[in-house]
Amino acid sequence: MSTVGNAIEAAANELREVGMGTDKHLVPKYTMQQLLDPEFRLPRPPTAKDERRNAISALRALGRVRGVRYVGPAKLGTAKG
């Protein structure tokens, strides 16, 4: 039960910045009503795999790229140019 309590406490302490210029202030990211709702789910933290997937998706969105294939570094002495 303490794991759930720690997760709720950490989420309750998350803040986000709202406003512009001199009117900036911090507000809680989640309300206590959201955190105590049994149907509410905290977002999953992004993983390195998600970040790679997002980078590849961005390249594909350019429209010029139909597929991505990894090509390792060239061996010394075989580079042309």
C-alpha positions in Angstrom: 0.0 0.0 0.0 2.9 2.4 0.6 3.9 2.2 -3.1 0.5 3.5 -4.1 0.7 6.2 -1.4 4.1 7.2 -2.7 2.9 7.4 -6.3 -0.1 9.5 -5.3 2.1 11.8 -3.1 4.6 12.3 -5.9 1.8 13.0 -8.5 0.2 15.5 -6.0 3.5 17.4 -5.8 3.9 17.7 -9.6 3.4 21.3 -10.7 3.1 23.0 -14.1 3.8 26.6 -15.0 0.8 28.6 -16.5 0.5 32.1 -17.6 2.9 34.4 -19.5 5.4 37.1 -18.6 4.9 38.5 -15.1 1.6 36.6 -14.6 3.4 33.2 -14.5 2.4 30.9 -11.6 2.5 27.2 -10.7 -0.6 25.1 -10.4 -0.9 21.4 -9.5 -0.7 19.1 -12.5 -3.3 16.7 -11.1 -6.2 17.5 -8.7 -6.7 15.3 -5.6 -10.1 14.3 -7.0 -8.3 12.9 -10.1 -5.7 11.1 -8.1 -8.3 9.4 -5.8 -10.6 8.4 -8.7 -10.2 4.6 -9.3 -10.6 5.1 -13.1 -7.7 7.7 -13.3 -4.4 6.5 -14.6 -1.1 8.4 -14.4 0.6 8.6 -17.8 3.4 6.2 -18.3 6.9 7.8 -18.3 8.5 7.8 -21.8 11.2 5.1 -22.3 14.2 5.2 -24.6 12.3 3.0 -27.0 9.4 5.5 -27.2 11.9 8.3 -27.9 13.5 6.4 -30.8 10.0 5.6 -32.2 9.0 9.2 -32.0 12.2 10.2 -33.9 11.6 7.7 -36.6 8.0 8.8 -36.9 9.1 12.4 -37.3 11.4 11.3 -40.2 8.6 9.3 -41.9 6.3 12.3 -41.6 8.5 14.3 -43.9 7.0 12.2 -46.7 10.3 11.6 -48.4 11.3 8.6 -46.2 9.5 5.4 -46.8 11.6 3.2 -44.6 14.5 3.5 -42.2 17.4 1.1 -42.3 20.4 1.3 -39.9 23.7 1.3 -41.6 26.7 0.9 -39.2 29.8 3.1 -39.4 32.1 2.6 -42.3 35.3 0.6 -41.7 38.5 2.7 -41.8 40.0 3.0 -45.2 36.8 2.1 -47.1 35.2 5.5 -47.2 34.9 7.1 -50.7 35.5 10.7 -51.3 
